[in-house]
Amino acid sequence: MLRWILEELVLFALPFLAFAGVLLLLRRNPLQAGHWEAQWLRLVLAGLFVVVASLLMTGLTAVRHPDGYVPPHMENGRLVPGQFQ
């Protein structure tokens, strides 16, 4: 779960890192707040778009189990754990 959250945070940060790289290429200081004030909304929306797109692609391309999930159940007095068949 932590890995999944960290991956999404990195994807969200990509537009911010790209903008900082552009500022560096233009020989401007990326640590000055004046450069970021006009762009913060666009960067947040771009980060959200990247995260939503990655979640959609993961959902569309994930491995599917054709038989489905069998929940835990009792067989002959023994508990059989849930599993994909």
C-alpha positions in Angstrom: 0.0 0.0 0.0 2.8 2.4 0.8 4.5 1.7 -2.5 1.3 2.5 -4.3 0.9 5.8 -2.5 4.6 6.7 -3.1 4.2 6.0 -6.8 1.2 8.2 -7.1 3.0 11.0 -5.2 5.9 10.8 -7.6 3.6 10.9 -10.6 1.8 14.0 -9.0 5.2 15.7 -8.6 6.3 15.2 -12.2 4.9 18.5 -13.6 6.5 20.4 -10.7 9.8 18.8 -11.4 9.5 19.5 -15.1 8.7 23.1 -14.4 11.7 23.4 -12.1 13.8 21.9 -14.9 12.5 24.5 -17.4 13.3 27.3 -14.9 16.8 25.9 -14.6 17.2 25.8 -18.4 16.1 29.4 -18.6 18.7 30.2 -16.0 16.1 31.3 -13.4 16.2 30.4 -9.8 13.5 27.7 -9.2 13.5 28.5 -5.5 12.0 32.0 -6.0 8.3 32.0 -5.2 7.6 34.6 -7.9 8.2 32.1 -10.7 5.7 29.6 -9.2 2.8 31.9 -8.2 1.3 32.2 -11.6 1.7 28.5 -12.4 0.6 26.6 -9.3 -2.9 25.9 -10.4 -1.8 24.6 -13.8 0.8 22.4 -12.1 -1.7 21.0 -9.6 -4.2 20.2 -12.4 -1.5 18.6 -14.5 -0.4 16.5 -11.6 -3.9 15.4 -10.9 -4.4 14.6 -14.6 -1.2 12.4 -14.6 -2.4 10.5 -11.5 -5.9 9.9 -12.8 -4.5 8.8 -16.2 -2.1 6.4 -14.5 -5.0 4.9 -12.4 -7.1 4.5 -15.5 -4.3 2.8 -17.4 -3.7 0.5 -14.5 -7.3 -0.4 -14.3 -7.6 -1.0 -18.0 -4.4 -3.0 -18.4 -4.4 -5.0 -15.1 -4.3 -8.8 -15.2 -7.8 -10.2 -15.0 -8.6 -13.6 -13.4 -11.3 -15.2 -15.6 -12.7 -17.6 -13.0 -13.0 -14.9 -10.3 -12.5 -14.9 -6.6 -13.7 -17.7 -4.3 -14.2 -16.3 -0.7 -13.2 -18.2 2.4 -15.5 -21.1 3.1 -15.8 -24.3 5.2 -15.1 -27.7 3.7 -15.4 -30.8 5.8 -15.0 -28.7 9.0 -11.9 -27.0 7.8 -11.6 -23.3 6.8 -10.4 -22.9 3.2 -8.9 -19.5 2.6 -10.1 -17.3 -0.2 -8.3 -17.5 -3.5 -8.5 -16.7 -7.2 -9.3 -19.7 -9.4 
